[in-house]
């Protein structure tokens, strides 16, 4: 009998930043190592820098060796890294989100759950959310099809008024049940 895996893709916006290197990838790697992250989970980094998948993987591996050396294991890293991908895009270019959607559809080879992780500067949150909506990347067919979620990192606004404004921008695209705030 074939091994069927519920495919999930985690897309990190701001993947070339410090948060991804120091915290996110070590946490995802350690969950993978503990069997809490399926082997078919794709991790896609989205950032402006022009690099290829192997250089992205090497950069993240260096981060693991620096920031999580006690948990790093070469064999486990190689299994984890097989599903690390990089997508060069600009948060301010609408067409890059459509290109990303096409890239993800090809990578996922059909349908998959998607988790969008905003590891960017807070001023980019509304634009990223809006572009995900414009590209149709936040839509869920129903409760039985692939889900779409968004994780919003760091400060959620500077004050009550800006937090409410960000909430309005997020809710214009995502239902509350799709939103996770850290």
Rosetta blueprint (number, residue, H / E / L):
1 X L
2 X L
3 X L
4 X L
5 X L
6 X L
7 X L
8 X E
9 X E
10 X E
11 X E
12 X E
13 X E
14 X L
15 X L
16 X L
17 X L
18 X H
19 X H
20 X H
21 X H
22 X H
23 X H
24 X H
25 X H
26 X H
27 X H
28 X H
29 X H
30 X H
31 X H
32 X H
33 X H
34 X L
35 X L
36 X L
37 X L
38 X L
39 X L
40 X L
41 X L
42 X E
43 X E
44 X E
45 X E
46 X E
47 X E
48 X L
49 X L
50 X L
51 X L
52 X L
53 X H
54 X H
55 X H
56 X H
57 X H
58 X H
59 X H
60 X H
61 X H
62 X H
63 X H
64 X H
65 X H
66 X H
67 X H
68 X L
69 X L
70 X L
71 X L
72 X L
73 X L
74 X H
75 X H
76 X H
77 X H
78 X H
79 X H
80 X H
81 X H
82 X L
83 X L
84 X E
85 X E
86 X E
87 X E
88 X E
89 X L
90 X L
91 X L
92 X L
93 X L
94 X H
95 X H
96 X H
97 X H
98 X H
99 X H
100 X H
101 X H
102 X H
103 X H
104 X H
105 X H
106 X H
107 X H
108 X H
109 X L
110 X L
111 X L
112 X L
113 X E
114 X E
115 X E
116 X E
117 X E
118 X E
119 X L
120 X L
121 X L
122 X H
123 X H
124 X H
125 X H
126 X H
127 X H
128 X H
129 X H
130 X H
131 X H
132 X H
133 X H
134 X H
135 X L
136 X L
137 X L
138 X L
139 X L
140 X L
141 X L
142 X L
143 X L
144 X L
145 X L
146 X L
147 X L
148 X E
149 X E
150 X E
151 X E
152 X E
153 X L
154 X L
155 X L
156 X L
157 X L
158 X L
159 X L
160 X H
161 X H
162 X H
163 X H
164 X H
165 X H
166 X H
167 X H
168 X H
169 X H
170 X H
171 X H
172 X L
173 X L
174 X L
175 X L
176 X H
177 X H
178 X H
179 X E
180 X E
181 X E
182 X L
